[in-house]
Amino acid sequence: MLWHIRKQTRRHGVLLERPLDDDPCCAECDGACCRGFPAVELTWVEYERLRELGASRLVLPLVGPPLLLIDYCCEFLADGRCMIYDERPGICRRFSCEEKQ
């Protein structure tokens, strides 16, 4: 029997100080960051926009910022791609990853 072994690339997440659109890592990725967190913090404007886009896992806690529950798989991830890439939250825009040595 022949087994196909796929080399896994280890990545390390980095939160940048500024947004980075069209990150080359995103083009090669299958949405690992979108499956790597329980939730992301939002601004009020982002909360409202995601609500308009049909987000079903938004939370307004009594203390702290609004959240989009990712639950280790963002509802806007489809076939390894962000369906709202141009309108994704700021924290998503600032997230990047590097290969871990």
C-alpha positions as CSV (number, residue, x, y, z in Angstrom):
1,M,0.0,0.0,0.0
2,L,1.3,3.4,-0.9
3,W,0.8,6.2,1.6
4,H,0.9,9.8,0.7
5,I,2.6,11.8,3.4
6,R,2.2,15.6,3.2
7,K,4.8,17.7,4.8
8,Q,3.2,20.0,7.4
9,T,4.5,23.5,7.7
10,R,4.6,24.9,11.2
11,R,3.6,28.5,11.4
12,H,3.8,31.2,14.1
13,G,1.1,33.9,14.3
14,V,2.2,37.5,14.4
15,L,-0.1,40.5,15.2
16,L,1.3,43.4,13.2
17,E,1.0,47.0,14.2
18,R,-0.6,48.0,10.9
19,P,-3.0,46.2,8.6
20,L,-1.5,44.2,5.8
21,D,-3.7,43.5,2.8
22,D,-2.8,40.8,0.2
23,D,-0.4,39.1,2.6
24,P,1.5,36.4,0.5
25,C,0.9,34.0,3.3
26,C,-2.8,34.3,2.8
27,A,-2.6,33.3,-0.8
28,E,-0.9,30.0,0.1
29,C,-2.9,29.3,3.2
30,D,-6.1,27.4,3.7
31,G,-7.4,29.6,6.5
32,A,-5.4,28.3,9.4
33,C,-5.8,31.5,11.4
34,C,-9.5,31.3,10.8
35,R,-9.5,28.0,12.6
36,G,-7.0,28.9,15.3
37,F,-8.8,31.0,17.8
38,P,-12.0,30.9,19.9
39,A,-13.0,34.5,19.2
40,V,-11.8,37.8,17.8
41,E,-12.3,41.2,19.3
42,L,-14.3,43.8,17.3
43,T,-14.9,47.5,17.3
44,W,-18.5,48.6,17.4
45,V,-18.4,49.6,13.7
46,E,-17.0,46.1,12.8
47,Y,-19.7,44.5,15.0
48,E,-22.4,46.4,13.1
49,R,-20.9,45.6,9.7
50,L,-20.6,41.9,10.4
51,R,-24.2,41.9,11.6
52,E,-25.2,43.4,8.3
53,L,-23.2,40.7,6.5
54,G,-25.2,38.0,8.3
55,A,-22.9,37.0,11.1
56,S,-24.7,34.6,13.5
57,R,-22.0,34.3,16.2
58,L,-21.7,37.9,17.4
59,V,-21.5,38.5,21.2
60,L,-21.9,41.7,23.2
61,P,-20.4,40.9,26.6
62,L,-21.3,43.0,29.6
63,V,-17.6,43.9,30.0
64,G,-15.1,44.3,27.2
65,P,-15.3,44.7,23.4
66,P,-17.8,43.0,21.1
67,L,-16.7,39.6,19.8
68,L,-17.1,37.3,16.8
69,L,-17.0,33.8,18.1
70,I,-14.8,31.8,15.8
71,D,-15.0,28.6,17.9
72,Y,-12.0,27.3,15.9
73,C,-13.7,27.8,12.6
74,C,-14.9,31.2,11.4
75,E,-18.4,31.2,9.8
76,F,-17.0,33.4,7.0
77,L,-14.4,30.7,6.0
78,A,-15.4,28.7,2.9
79,D,-13.1,26.3,1.0
80,G,-10.1,27.7,2.9
81,R,-10.8,31.3,1.9
82,C,-12.3,34.3,3.7
83,M,-15.7,35.2,2.1
84,I,-15.5,38.8,3.5
85,Y,-11.8,39.4,2.9
86,D,-12.2,43.0,1.8
87,E,-14.4,43.7,4.9
88,R,-12.8,41.5,7.5
89,P,-12.2,43.0,11.0
90,G,-9.1,45.0,11.8
91,I,-7.6,42.3,13.9
92,C,-7.8,39.9,11.0
93,R,-6.1,42.5,8.8
94,R,-3.2,42.8,11.2
95,F,-2.7,39.0,11.6
96,S,0.0,37.3,9.7
97,C,2.0,34.2,10.1
98,E,5.5,33.1,9.5
99,E,7.1,29.7,9.1
100,K,8.3,28.4,12.4
101,Q,11.9,27.0,12.4
